[in-house]
Every structure is written in C-alpha cells, then in structure tokens.
Amino acid sequence: MAKKTFESALAQLEDIVREMESGELTLEQAVKKYETGIAQTKFCLDILDKTEKKITQLSRTSTGEPKETLFEAETPPE
C-alpha cells in the first residue's frame, strides 16, 4: 500500500467537496464523506504543523530578542 501523502490527502478532500456540493449524495453517504473529510483535514493540518516546526523555530537571544533558528529534526525512536 502506498504511503499517504499531503498531496493525496488534499486531492481526496477536493473530491469529497465536489461530491458533497453536487447534492447527489444521500444523507448517510454525505455523513460518511464528512467523516472522511475531517480525518483528511486533520492529517493535512498535522503535516503542515510539523513542516512549519521543521523550517523555523522561534527562540530568544540572551538579550530577549526574538531569533529565528533552523528547527533540528527529531530522530525517531528505534
């Protein structure tokens, strides 16, 4: 099975929106699509949050001034 990516989750969200906007789904189908859409949204938001943290990390200098530094990636546990 292929690894889920941000791009594939976003494409699935776009499909869900199109289907729901069509007005052709039953209530049960619409609720299932909504649940899937919420899960895909959470997945995308988690990736965006992690990516933002990887790019920059706000810190303070010894004088208290804000300083942007590159975020050091965490090493996964073995």
Contact map, one row per residue, 1 for C-alpha under 8 A:
111000000000000000000000000000000000000000000000000000000000000000000000000000
111100000000000000000000000000000000000000000000000000000000000000000000000000
111110000000000000000000000000000000000000000000000000000000000000000000000000
011111011000000000000000000000000000000000000000000000000000000000000000000000
001111111000000000000000000000000000000000000000000000000000000000000000000000
000111111100000000000000000000000000000000110010000000000000000000000000000000
000011111110000000000000000000000000000000000000000000000000000000000000000000
000111111111000000000000000000000000000000000000000000000000000000000000000000
000111111111100000000000000000000000000110110000000000000000000000000000000000
000001111111110000000000000000000000000110010000000000000000000000000000000000
000000111111111000000000000000000000000000000000000000000000000000000000000000
000000011111111100000000000000000000100100000000000000000000000000000000000000
000000001111111110000000000000000000100110000000000000000000000000000000000000
000000000111111111000000000000000000000000000000000000000000000000000000000000
000000000011111111100000000000000000000000000000000000000000000000000000000000
000000000001111111110000000000001100100000000000000000000000000000000000000000
000000000000111111111000000000000000000000000000000000000000000000000000000000
000000000000011111111100000000000000000000000000000000000000000000000000000000
000000000000001111111111100000000000000000000000000000000000000000000000000000
000000000000000111111111100001001000000000000000000000000000000000000000000000
000000000000000011111110000000000000000000000000000000000000000000000000000000
000000000000000001111111100000000000000000000000000000000000000000000000000000
000000000000000000111111100000000000000000000000000000000000000000000000000000
000000000000000000110111110000000000000000000000000000000000000000000000000000
000000000000000000110111111111000000000000000000000000000000000000000000000000
000000000000000000000001111111000000000000000000000000000000000000000000000000
000000000000000000000000111111100000000000000000000000000000000000000000000000
000000000000000000000000111111110000000000000000000000000000000000000000000000
000000000000000000000000111111111000000000000000000000000000000000000000000000
000000000000000000010000111111111100000000000000000000000000000000000000000000
000000000000000000000000001111111110000000000000000000000000000000000000000000
000000000000000000000000000111111111000000000000000000000000000000000000000000
000000000000000100010000000011111111100000000000000000000000000000000000000000
000000000000000100000000000001111111110000000000000000000000000000000000000000
000000000000000000000000000000111111111000000000000000000000000000000000000000
000000000000000000000000000000011111111100000000000000000000000000000000000000
000000000001100100000000000000001111111110000000000000000000000000000000000000
000000000000000000000000000000000111111111000000000000000000000000000000000000
000000000000000000000000000000000011111111100000000000000000000000000000000000
000000001101100000000000000000000001111111110000000000000000000000000000000000
000000001100100000000000000000000000111111111000000000000000000000000000000000
000000000000000000000000000000000000011111111100000000000000000000000000000000
000001001000000000000000000000000000001111111110000000000000000000000000000000
000001001100000000000000000000000000000111111111000000000000000000000000000000
000000000000000000000000000000000000000011111111100000000000000000000000000000
000000000000000000000000000000000000000001111111110000000000000000000000000000
000001000000000000000000000000000000000000111111111000000000000000000000000000
000000000000000000000000000000000000000000011111111100000000000000000000000000
000000000000000000000000000000000000000000001111111110000000000000000000000000
000000000000000000000000000000000000000000000111111111000000000000000000000000
000000000000000000000000000000000000000000000011111111100000000000000000000000
000000000000000000000000000000000000000000000001111111110000000000000000000000
000000000000000000000000000000000000000000000000111111111000000000000010000000
000000000000000000000000000000000000000000000000011111111000000000000111100000
000000000000000000000000000000000000000000000000001111111000000000000110000000
000000000000000000000000000000000000000000000000000111111100000000011110000000
000000000000000000000000000000000000000000000000000011111110000000011110000000
000000000000000000000000000000000000000000000000000000011111000001111000000000
000000000000000000000000000000000000000000000000000000001111100001111000000000
000000000000000000000000000000000000000000000000000000000111111111100000000000
000000000000000000000000000000000000000000000000000000000011111111100000000000
000000000000000000000000000000000000000000000000000000000001111110000000000000
000000000000000000000000000000000000000000000000000000000001111110000000000000
000000000000000000000000000000000000000000000000000000000001111111000000000000
000000000000000000000000000000000000000000000000000000000001111111100000000000
000000000000000000000000000000000000000000000000000000000111100111110000000000
000000000000000000000000000000000000000000000000000000000111100011111000000000
000000000000000000000000000000000000000000000000000000011110000001111100000000
000000000000000000000000000000000000000000000000000000011110000000111110000000
000000000000000000000000000000000000000000000000000001111000000000011111000000
000000000000000000000000000000000000000000000000000011111000000000001111100000
000000000000000000000000000000000000000000000000000001000000000000000111110000
000000000000000000000000000000000000000000000000000001000000000000000011111000
000000000000000000000000000000000000000000000000000000000000000000000001111100
000000000000000000000000000000000000000000000000000000000000000000000000111110
000000000000000000000000000000000000000000000000000000000000000000000000011111
000000000000000000000000000000000000000000000000000000000000000000000000001111
000000000000000000000000000000000000000000000000000000000000000000000000000111
